[in-house]
Amino acid sequence: QIDLLRRTPSVWISRVCEVFGSRMWRADNYFYYAYAVGRWDPHCCPRYLRPEHYEALRSSAHRVALHHGPLASAAASRDDFTVASLLDSMDWMGDEQIAEQLAALLPHMAPAGRLFWRS
């Protein structure tokens, strides 16, 4: 984003105006809304925060395992990961680090496991 600003400030300014002028305030855009307002709104939030999904979350909470630390150490802790989300972590890694993280994780995924990342 900083490179975009340096190369073509008009594009960056246009994007900021679009986001803050219209996109952020759409009823279905909880990403921008929560960042700007600092809270979720009952009518503008992810599905998992809506009251009708609370019981499903509550009944499955025991299946969630959180880990704070290197992905490789989390991967080594079990061999049945069904879902792994690497979305934001890859934003700050070089290609070699990303390859190392995936190499550590993939052997520990369940056969039908899903992996999410951003390119």
C-alpha positions as CSV (number, residue, x, y, z in Angstrom):
1,Q,0.0,0.0,0.0
2,I,2.9,2.4,0.7
3,D,4.4,1.5,-2.7
4,L,1.0,2.3,-4.3
5,L,0.9,5.6,-2.6
6,R,4.4,6.5,-3.7
7,R,3.8,5.4,-7.3
8,T,0.3,6.7,-7.9
9,P,-1.1,8.8,-5.1
10,S,-4.3,9.5,-7.0
11,V,-5.2,5.8,-7.1
12,W,-4.6,5.4,-3.4
13,I,-6.6,8.6,-2.6
14,S,-9.4,7.3,-4.9
15,R,-9.5,4.0,-3.0
16,V,-9.5,5.6,0.4
17,C,-12.4,7.9,-0.7
18,E,-14.3,4.8,-2.0
19,V,-13.8,2.8,1.2
20,F,-14.6,5.6,3.6
21,G,-17.3,7.2,1.4
22,S,-19.4,4.2,0.5
23,R,-18.0,0.7,0.9
24,M,-17.5,0.9,4.7
25,W,-21.1,1.8,5.4
26,R,-22.8,-0.9,3.4
27,A,-25.0,-3.0,5.6
28,D,-23.2,-6.3,4.7
29,N,-19.6,-5.0,5.1
30,Y,-18.8,-5.9,8.6
31,F,-15.0,-5.7,8.0
32,Y,-14.8,-2.0,7.5
33,Y,-17.7,-1.2,9.8
34,A,-16.1,-2.9,12.8
35,Y,-12.7,-1.2,12.1
36,A,-14.2,2.2,11.8
37,V,-16.7,2.1,14.6
38,G,-14.8,-0.2,17.0
39,R,-17.6,-2.8,17.6
40,W,-19.8,-5.2,15.8
41,D,-23.4,-4.3,15.1
42,P,-26.1,-7.0,15.4
43,H,-27.1,-6.2,11.8
44,C,-23.6,-5.9,10.5
45,C,-21.5,-8.7,11.8
46,P,-20.1,-12.1,10.7
47,R,-22.6,-15.0,10.7
48,Y,-21.0,-16.7,13.6
49,L,-21.8,-13.7,15.9
50,R,-25.5,-13.7,15.0
51,P,-27.8,-15.1,17.7
52,E,-29.3,-17.8,15.5
53,H,-25.8,-19.4,15.2
54,Y,-24.8,-19.2,18.9
55,E,-26.0,-22.7,19.8
56,A,-24.1,-24.3,16.9
57,L,-20.9,-22.5,18.0
58,R,-21.5,-23.4,21.7
59,S,-22.0,-27.1,20.9
60,S,-18.8,-27.2,18.8
61,A,-16.5,-25.1,20.9
62,H,-14.7,-28.2,22.3
63,R,-13.5,-28.9,18.8
64,V,-11.5,-25.6,18.5
65,A,-7.9,-25.5,19.5
66,L,-6.1,-22.2,19.6
67,H,-2.3,-21.9,19.5
68,H,-0.1,-18.9,20.0
69,G,3.3,-19.4,18.6
70,P,5.1,-20.8,15.6
71,L,3.0,-22.8,13.2
72,A,5.5,-25.7,13.2
73,S,5.1,-26.2,16.9
74,A,1.3,-26.2,16.6
75,A,1.5,-28.6,13.7
76,A,3.6,-31.1,15.6
77,S,1.0,-31.2,18.4
78,R,-1.5,-33.3,16.5
79,D,-2.2,-35.1,13.2
80,D,-5.8,-34.3,12.6
81,F,-6.1,-30.6,11.6
82,T,-9.3,-30.2,9.6
83,V,-9.0,-26.5,8.9
84,A,-6.0,-24.2,9.0
85,S,-6.2,-20.5,8.3
86,L,-2.9,-18.8,7.4
87,L,-4.5,-15.7,6.0
88,D,-2.8,-12.8,7.8
89,S,0.3,-14.6,8.9
90,M,1.6,-14.9,5.3
91,D,1.3,-11.1,4.8
92,W,4.5,-10.7,6.8
93,M,6.5,-13.7,5.6
94,G,9.0,-14.1,2.8
95,D,8.5,-17.0,0.3
96,E,11.0,-19.2,2.2
97,Q,9.2,-18.8,5.5
98,I,5.9,-19.5,3.9
99,A,7.3,-22.7,2.3
100,E,8.7,-23.8,5.7
101,Q,5.3,-23.2,7.4
102,L,3.4,-25.2,4.8
103,A,6.0,-28.0,4.9
104,A,5.5,-28.2,8.7
105,L,1.7,-28.2,8.5
106,L,0.7,-30.3,5.5
107,P,1.8,-33.6,6.9
108,H,-0.4,-33.0,10.0
109,M,-3.6,-32.2,8.1
110,A,-6.5,-34.6,8.2
111,P,-7.1,-36.4,4.8
112,A,-10.0,-34.0,3.9
113,G,-8.4,-31.0,5.7
114,R,-8.8,-27.5,4.3
115,L,-6.1,-24.9,4.2
116,F,-6.8,-21.2,3.6
117,W,-4.2,-18.7,2.6
118,R,-3.9,-15.5,0.7
119,S,-1.7,-15.2,-2.4
